[in-house]
């Protein structure tokens, strides 16, 4: 790899042929180079490092020395995406003129050719610096996936949850200990638990517990139940149909359904499913009283609640955070980049101050430069936020004033403050922002993502670590899936021909002409023999397709409940298709 300092000099030299030389070295737009083993640390801000970016429409005495300008709210327009151009970075007019009329004297020729050449040069420079290009990042499991357009230039504030968002826990360790404490509490209540062990692969976020029937179900987007596990045993499709029929999952019926919103739900679901087996086997002592599945769920929930409320689990984690926390060295630096780019950062967590401070110190401080602490990253920190109520109603606000968590009543939040309680509306008022100017990032599907969107119209992002394994499986199965898709497409074509032959024969039987003149001219024997041949081909294709689908599903799910949803032609119904297997 080329020397990083040399790379910066080379790129700055390229820029200097296109723009008048700046007073100080400049380099890549928006990039920040951290050079290991070198005292040099370059912050490349796409402008003279000694001068601010000029804001169009807000003339200042320093503007003449700025090479770039930012479009202000007053001069903003709407681009071809329908998004505001507020915050766009532009080369200032006088410097464009210096390049020769929109830069055409230097960047002459069709833009397609210029863009191709520049993209190749950029790709080479990125490779030399050890930075993955955008196309490569599309194949990274540590990616950002958008379900709708998000214009980051219109985002002024980025808020973060802490647990399983900024601080990621080892699920086996964290939820395993929660399981241990919960089971110990169940044992003290008289339940038989000695032969049970924590199985983190038994459940996954997004599933739903049926507290009345003792089931764990997977529903589609419309609420129809597709797969069911009773206790720890998978039920057949016929059994699912007999139990639920056309019943829809309605999460508003909290007496029946419990949605697994977060990784904190894993231990509870595993406990409940295992105890359902015990109840079905008649191993629950009769002195505990007549228990149905709902009563069993309540006992499990109470046992786990005690583990959290009594502080058993958090005390152990605070004593040995290295056992439970999986630090990400890049995460604190990413937040620092956001802060230095002008974004205001918030931390809004339900955890108390002492726990939050301990976890953030462990996960962040060692990776921040210049003796920075995690508090230096955030415009405002709110602990004990009591989400989701935080997004709906206002609670009393307290300021945390000492390192041991001493608090005093407070009536107004200010920048740089550390608070307990309060409300989202208070945050908006204190920072003079609202609605879609805020992006909130969290791991809880309901508390973090749904409620902040529904009540405040905040933009939201969901941390979903489970997708990393799914994405890796997609990459591993790429070659095999291409082969599988090819076979399925071949079967679809042959299957369509079979269906056309069958339809022609059906019409002839009823003394009607076939679909086309050519089909009408075929005799019964030709039609029958062609159908036989097509059917044999499809049956042989099935022999190839079935094991490929099975092995493909194995990559996605350790419990062999596959997620394939490739349409497979059905040979016994004209134009019909059958869905593949669906993973739990």
C-alpha positions in Angstrom: 0.0 0.0 0.0 1.2 3.5 -0.8 2.4 5.8 1.9 -0.7 7.7 3.2 1.1 11.1 3.3 2.2 10.6 -0.3 -1.4 9.8 -1.3 -2.7 13.0 0.3 0.0 15.0 -1.5 -0.8 13.4 -4.8 -4.5 14.1 -4.5 -3.9 17.6 -3.4 -1.6 18.1 -6.4 -4.5 16.9 -8.7 -6.8 19.4 -7.1 -4.3 22.2 -7.5 -4.4 21.8 -11.3 -8.1 22.7 -11.2 -8.3 25.4 -8.5 -6.2 28.3 -7.5 -3.7 27.2 -4.8 -5.1 27.5 -1.3 -3.2 28.9 1.6 -2.9 25.5 3.3 -3.0 21.9 2.0 -6.4 20.5 1.2 -7.6 17.0 0.3 -10.6 14.7 0.0 -14.1 16.0 0.6 -15.6 15.0 3.9 -12.8 12.5 4.5 -10.8 12.1 7.7 -7.5 10.3 7.6 -6.1 8.6 10.6 -2.6 7.5 9.8 -1.4 4.6 12.0 2.2 4.9 13.1 2.4 8.5 12.0 2.1 11.7 14.0 0.2 13.3 11.0 -3.5 13.5 11.5 -5.3 15.3 8.6 -8.8 16.5 8.8 -9.9 17.1 5.3 -12.9 19.5 5.3 -13.0 20.2 1.6 -11.9 23.8 2.2 -9.0 25.8 3.5 -8.6 24.4 7.0 -8.2 27.9 8.4 -11.5 29.3 6.9 -15.1 28.3 7.4 -17.4 27.3 4.6 -19.2 30.3 3.2 -23.0 30.2 3.4 -24.8 31.4 0.2 -27.0 34.4 1.0 -25.1 35.2 4.2 -22.1 37.3 3.0 -19.2 37.7 5.4 -15.8 39.2 5.2 -14.2 35.8 5.1 -16.3 34.7 2.1 -13.7 35.9 -0.5 -11.2 33.3 0.8 -13.6 30.4 0.9 -13.6 27.9 -2.0 -16.9 26.4 -1.2 -20.3 27.5 -0.1 -23.3 25.9 1.5 -26.8 26.6 0.3 -28.8 28.3 3.1 -32.4 27.7 4.0 -33.3 31.0 2.4 -31.9 30.0 -1.0 -32.7 26.3 -0.9 -34.7 24.7 -3.7 -35.9 21.2 -4.5 -33.8 18.7 -6.4 -34.9 16.0 -8.8 -35.4 13.6 -5.9 -38.0 16.1 -4.5 -35.6 16.8 -1.6 -34.5 20.2 -0.3 -31.1 21.4 -1.4 -30.4 23.0 2.0 -26.9 22.2 3.1 -25.6 21.3 -0.4 -21.9 22.1 -0.9 -21.0 24.0 -4.0 -17.8 25.5 -5.6 -18.1 29.3 -5.3 -18.9 31.1 -8.6 -15.6 33.0 -8.8 -13.7 29.8 -8.6 -15.9 28.2 -11.3 -15.2 31.2 -13.5 -11.5 30.8 -12.8 -11.8 27.2 -14.2 -13.2 28.7 -17.4 -16.9 28.8 -17.7 -18.4 26.1 -15.5 -15.1 24.3 -15.6 -15.5 23.3 -19.3 -12.0 24.5 -20.3 -10.4 22.1 -17.8 -13.1 19.4 -17.7 -13.9 19.4 -21.4 -15.7 16.7 -23.3 -18.9 14.7 -22.7 -19.7 14.4 -19.0 -20.1 10.6 -19.4 -16.4 10.3 -20.4 -15.2 12.7 -17.7 -17.2 10.9 -15.1 -15.9 7.5 -16.2 -12.3 8.8 -16.0 -12.8 10.5 -12.6 -14.5 7.4 -11.2 -11.6 5.2 -12.2 -9.1 7.6 -10.6 -11.2 7.8 -7.4 -11.4 4.0 -7.3 -7.6 3.8 -7.5 -7.1 6.4 -4.8 -9.6 4.7 -2.5 -7.9 1.4 -3.0 -4.4 2.9 -2.3 -5.7 4.4 0.9 -7.2 1.1 2.0 -10.8 2.4 1.8 -13.5 0.3 0.3 -15.4 1.9 -2.6 -19.2 2.3 -2.4 -19.9 -0.7 -4.7 -17.8 -3.0 -2.5 -19.5 -1.7 0.6 -22.8 -3.0 -0.8 -21.5 -6.4 -0.1 -20.6 -5.6 3.5 -22.9 -6.9 6.3 -22.0 -3.7 8.3 -24.1 -1.6 5.9 -27.0 0.8 5.9 -30.1 -0.3 4.2 -32.8 2.2 3.3 -36.5 1.5 3.0 -37.2 5.1 2.0 -35.2 8.2 0.9 -33.2 9.7 3.8 -31.6 13.1 3.0 -28.8 13.4 5.6 -28.1 17.0 4.7 -31.5 17.9 6.1 -30.8 16.1 9.4 -29.6 18.5 12.1 -29.7 16.1 15.0 -28.9 12.4 15.4 -30.1 10.7 18.5 -29.0 7.3 19.8 -30.2 4.7 22.2 -27.5 3.0 24.2 -28.2 -0.7 24.9 -27.7 -2.9 21.8 -27.2 0.3 19.8 -24.1 2.2 20.9 -23.2 -0.6 23.3 -23.5 -4.0 21.9 -23.6 -7.0 24.2 -22.5 -10.5 23.7 -26.0 -12.1 23.5 -24.8 -15.5 24.8 -23.2 -13.8 27.8 -25.8 -11.0 28.5 -29.0 -12.9 27.8 -27.4 -16.1 29.1 -27.0 -14.5 32.5 -30.5 -13.0 32.4 -31.7 -16.5 31.7 -29.7 -17.9 34.6 -31.1 -15.4 37.1 -34.6 -15.8 35.7 -34.4 -19.6 36.0 -33.0 -19.3 39.5 -36.0 -17.3 40.5 -38.3 -19.8 38.9 -36.6 -22.6 40.8 -37.1 -20.7 44.1 -40.8 -20.6 43.1 -40.9 -24.4 42.8 -40.5 -24.9 39.0 -38.4 -27.8 37.7 -35.5 -26.1 35.8 -32.4 -28.1 36.7 -32.0 -29.8 33.3 -32.6 -26.7 31.1 -29.9 -24.7 29.3 -30.0 -21.3 27.5 -30.4 -21.8 23.7 -30.0 -18.4 21.9 -30.7 -20.0 18.5 -34.2 -21.0 19.6 -35.8 -17.6 18.9 -35.1 -14.4 17.0 -36.4 -10.9 17.1 -39.6 -10.3 15.1 -41.4 -13.5 16.3 -44.5 -13.3 18.5 -45.4 -15.3 21.6 -49.0 -16.6 21.9 -49.4 -16.5 25.7 -52.7 -18.3 25.6 -51.7 -21.3 23.5 -48.0 -21.5 24.5 -46.8 -21.0 21.0 -44.1 -19.0 19.2 -45.4 -17.8 15.8 -44.1 -16.2 12.7 -46.6 -13.9 10.9 -46.4 -12.3 7.5 -46.8 -8.5 7.0 -50.6 -8.9 6.9 -50.7 -10.8 10.2 -51.4 -14.2 8.8 -49.6 -16.9 10.8 -47.1 -18.9 8.6 -45.0 -21.0 11.0 -45.6 -22.1 14.6 -43.5 -23.7 17.4 -45.3 -25.1 20.4 -42.8 -25.1 23.2 -39.6 -26.1 21.5 -41.3 -28.3 18.9 -42.1 -27.2 15.3 -45.7 -27.8 14.2 -46.7 -29.0 10.8 -48.4 -26.8 8.3 -51.6 -28.9 8.8 -51.4 -28.3 12.5 -50.9 -24.6 12.1 -54.0 -24.4 9.9 -56.1 -26.4 12.4 -55.0 -24.2 15.3 -55.2 -20.7 13.7 -57.0 -21.0 10.4 -57.5 -17.5 9.2 -56.8 -15.8 12.5 -54.7 -12.7 12.3 -52.1 -11.5 14.8 -53.3 -8.3 16.4 -50.6 -6.9 18.7 -53.2 -4.6 20.3 -54.5 -7.7 22.1 -51.7 -7.7 24.7 -53.4 -10.4 26.7 -52.7 -12.8 23.9 -49.7 -11.6 21.9 -46.2 -10.6 23.0 -43.9 -9.3 20.2 -40.2 -9.9 20.5 -39.1 -6.3 19.9 -35.5 -6.4 21.1 -32.6 -8.8 21.9 -33.6 -8.4 25.6 -36.6 -10.5 24.7 -34.5 -13.5 23.8 -34.0 -14.9 27.3 -37.7 -14.5 28.2 -38.9 -16.3 25.0 -36.5 -19.2 25.6 -37.6 -19.5 29.2 -41.3 -19.6 28.2 -40.9 -22.1 25.4 -38.9 -24.5 27.6 -41.4 -24.2 30.4 -44.3 -24.9 28.0 -42.6 -28.3 27.4 -42.4 -28.9 31.2 -46.1 -28.0 31.6 -47.1 -30.3 28.7 -45.1 -33.2 30.2 -46.9 -32.8 33.5 -43.7 -31.9 35.4 -44.9 -28.7 37.0 -45.7 -29.4 40.6 -49.5 -29.4 41.4 -48.8 -27.2 44.5 -48.1 -24.3 42.2 -51.8 -24.4 41.4 -53.6 -25.1 38.2 -51.5 -23.3 35.6 -52.5 -22.6 32.0 -50.1 -21.1 29.4 -51.0 -17.6 30.3 -50.3 -18.2 34.0 -47.0 -19.8 33.0 -46.0 -16.8 31.0 -46.8 -14.5 33.9 -44.5 -16.6 36.2 -41.7 -16.5 33.7 -42.1 -12.7 33.2 -42.2 -12.2 36.9 -39.0 -14.2 37.5 -37.1 -12.3 34.8 -38.4 -9.0 36.0 -37.0 -9.7 39.5 -33.6 -10.3 38.0 -33.7 -6.8 36.4 -35.4 -4.9 39.2 -33.2 -6.3 42.0 -30.1 -5.3 40.0 -28.6 -8.7 40.0 -27.7 -8.7 36.4 -26.6 -5.1 36.0 -24.4 -5.3 39.0 -22.5 -8.2 37.5 -22.2 -6.5 34.2 -20.9 -3.3 35.8 -18.3 -5.3 37.8 -17.0 -7.1 34.6 -18.0 -5.2 31.5 -15.3 -6.9 29.4 -17.3 -10.2 29.8 -20.5 -8.8 28.3 -19.7 -5.8 26.1 -18.3 -6.2 22.5 -16.6 -2.9 21.8 -16.4 -1.5 18.3 -13.3 0.7 17.8 -14.8 2.4 14.8 -18.1 3.4 16.4 -16.8 6.3 18.7 -14.8 7.7 15.7 -17.9 7.5 13.5 -19.8 9.6 16.0 -16.9 12.0 16.3 -17.0 12.4 12.5 -20.7 13.2 12.7 -20.1 15.8 15.4 -17.3 17.5 13.4 -19.5 17.5 10.3 -21.9 19.8 12.2 -24.5 17.3 13.4 -25.7 17.6 17.0 -25.7 14.2 18.8 -28.0 13.1 21.5 -28.0 10.0 23.8 -31.4 9.0 25.0 -31.5 5.8 27.0 -33.8 4.1 29.5 -30.8 3.0 31.5 -29.8 4.9 34.7 -26.8 7.3 34.9 -24.5 5.0 36.8 -25.0 2.1 34.4 -24.8 4.4 31.3 -21.6 6.0 32.4 -20.0 2.7 33.2 -20.9 1.1 29.8 -20.0 4.2 27.7 -16.7 4.7 29.5 -15.8 1.1 28.7 -17.1 1.1 25.1 -16.0 4.5 24.0 -13.3 6.4 26.0 -10.3 4.3 25.0 -11.0 4.8 21.3 -11.4 8.6 21.3 -8.5 10.9 20.6 -6.9 13.7 22.7 -8.2 12.5 26.0 -11.8 13.0 24.9 -14.6 11.3 27.0 -17.9 10.0 25.7 -19.8 13.0 27.1 -17.8 15.3 24.8 -19.6 13.7 21.8 -23.1 14.6 22.8 -25.0 17.9 22.7 -27.3 16.4 25.3 -27.5 13.2 27.3 -30.8 11.9 28.8 -30.9 8.8 31.1 -33.8 7.1 32.6 -35.9 8.4 29.7 -38.8 6.0 30.2 -39.3 5.3 26.5 -41.8 4.9 24.9 -43.6 7.4 27.2 -40.7 9.8 26.6 -42.1 10.3 23.0 -45.7 10.8 24.1 -45.9 12.6 27.4 -43.8 14.8 29.6 -42.2 13.6 32.9 -40.4 15.7 35.5 -36.9 16.7 34.4 -33.9 16.4 36.6 -30.3 17.4 36.1 -27.5 14.9 37.0 -25.0 17.1 38.9 -22.4 14.7 40.4 -20.5 11.6 39.2 -22.3 9.4 41.6 -25.7 10.3 40.1 -27.0 13.0 42.5 -29.8 14.9 40.8 -31.7 18.2 41.3 -35.0 19.4 39.7 -34.6 21.2 36.5 -37.2 23.2 34.4 -35.2 23.8 31.2 -32.7 21.7 29.3 -29.6 23.4 27.7 -26.9 22.2 25.4 -24.2 20.1 27.0 -26.5 19.0 29.8 -26.9 15.6 31.5 -30.5 15.0 32.4 -32.9 12.3 33.7 -36.5 12.0 32.5 -38.1 14.8 30.6 -39.7 14.4 27.1 -38.9 14.5 23.4 -40.8 17.7 23.1 -38.5 19.3 25.6 -35.5 18.2 23.5 -37.0 19.7 20.4 -37.7 23.0 22.2 -34.3 23.3 23.8 -32.5 22.7 20.4 -35.0 24.6 18.4 -35.6 21.7 16.0 -38.6 19.5 15.2 -39.9 16.5 13.3 -37.9 15.3 10.3 -34.8 17.3 11.3 -34.1 14.5 13.8 -32.8 11.0 13.0 -33.2 8.6 16.0 -31.3 5.3 16.0 -32.2 2.4 18.2 -32.7 -1.4 18.4 -36.2 -1.6 19.8 -38.7 -2.0 17.0 -41.6 -0.4 19.0 -40.1 1.8 21.6 -37.3 3.4 19.5 -38.5 3.2 15.9 -42.3 3.1 15.9 -43.2 5.5 18.6 -40.8 8.3 17.7 -42.1 8.1 14.2 -45.8 7.9 15.0 -45.9 10.7 17.6 -43.2 13.1 16.5 -42.5 12.3 12.8 -38.8 11.8 13.7 -36.8 9.9 11.0 -35.7 6.6 12.4 -33.0 3.9 11.9 -33.2 0.4 13.3 -30.0 -1.5 14.5 -30.5 -5.1 13.4 -27.4 -7.2 14.0 -29.2 -10.3 13.0 -29.0 -9.1 9.4 -25.3 -9.5 9.4 -25.6 -13.3 9.4 -28.3 -13.1 6.8 -26.1 -10.9 4.6 -23.1 -13.2 5.0 -25.3 -16.1 4.0 -26.4 -14.2 0.9 -22.8 -13.7 -0.2 -21.9 -17.4 0.5 -24.9 -18.6 -1.4 -24.5 -16.3 -4.4 -23.0 -19.0 -6.8 -25.4 -21.7 -5.7 -28.4 -19.4 -5.9 -27.5 -18.4 -9.5 -27.6 -22.1 -10.3 -30.8 -22.6 -8.4 -32.5 -19.6 -10.1 -31.4 -21.0 -13.5 -32.9 -24.4 -12.8 -36.2 -22.8 -11.6 -36.4 -20.6 -14.6 -35.9 -23.6 -16.9 -38.7 -25.4 -15.0 -40.9 -22.3 -15.3 -40.5 -22.3 -19.1 -41.1 -26.1 -19.4 -44.0 -25.9 -17.0 -45.6 -23.1 -19.1 -45.4 -25.3 -22.2 -46.9 -28.2 -20.2 -49.8 -26.1 -19.1 -50.4 -24.8 -22.7 -50.5 -28.4 -24.0 -52.8 -29.4 -21.2 -55.1 -26.4 -21.9 -55.2 -27.3 -25.6 -56.1 -30.9 -24.8 -58.8 -29.7 -22.4 -60.4 -27.5 -25.0 -60.3 -30.2 -27.6 -62.1 -32.6 -25.2 -64.8 -30.0 -25.0 -65.0 -29.5 -28.8 -63.4 -26.1 -28.7 -60.4 -24.8 -30.7 -57.0 -24.6 -28.9 -55.3 -21.2 -28.1 -53.5 -21.0 -31.5 -53.8 -22.5 -34.9 -50.6 -24.5 -34.4 -51.9 -26.0 -31.1 -55.2 -26.8 -32.8 -53.4 -28.7 -35.6 -51.7 -31.1 -33.1 -53.4 -34.4 -32.7 -54.3 -36.0 -29.3 -51.2 -38.3 -29.4 -48.8 -35.4 -30.0 -50.3 -33.4 -27.2 -50.2 -36.3 -24.8 -46.6 -37.3 -25.7 -45.5 -33.6 -25.4 -47.1 -33.4 -21.9 -45.4 -36.6 -20.8 -42.0 -35.3 -21.9 -42.5 -31.9 -20.2 -43.6 -33.6 -17.0 -40.6 -36.0 -16.9 -38.3 -33.0 -17.5 -39.9 -31.0 -14.6 -39.7 -34.0 -12.3 -36.0 -34.4 -13.0 -35.5 -30.7 -12.4 -37.2 -31.1 -9.1 -34.7 -33.7 -8.1 -31.9 -31.1 -8.6 -33.8 -28.1 -7.2 -34.9 -29.7 -3.9 -31.5 -30.4 -2.4 -30.2 -27.0 -3.6 -33.0 -25.3 -1.8 -32.4 -27.3 1.3 -28.7 -26.5 1.4 -29.4 -22.9 0.6 -31.7 -22.7 3.6 -29.1 -24.2 5.9 -26.9 -21.2 5.3 -29.6 -18.9 6.7 -30.9 -20.8 9.7 -29.3 -23.1 12.1 -32.7 -24.7 12.9 -33.2 -25.6 9.2 -36.4 -23.4 8.9 -35.6 -22.0 5.6 -36.2 -18.5 4.2 -36.4 -19.3 0.5 -39.2 -17.4 -1.4 -38.4 -18.1 -5.0 -41.5 -18.8 -7.1 -41.7 -22.4 -8.3 -44.0 -23.3 -11.2 -46.9 -25.6 -10.3 -47.5 -28.1 -12.9 -51.1 -29.0 -12.0 -52.6 -25.5 -12.3 -52.5 -23.2 -15.3 -50.4 -20.2 -14.5 -50.2 -21.0 -10.8 -47.1 -20.6 -8.6 -46.0 -22.1 -5.3 -43.9 -20.4 -2.7 -40.7 -21.8 -1.3 -40.2 -22.7 2.3 -40.1 -19.8 4.8 -37.6 -19.6 7.6 -39.0 -19.1 11.1 
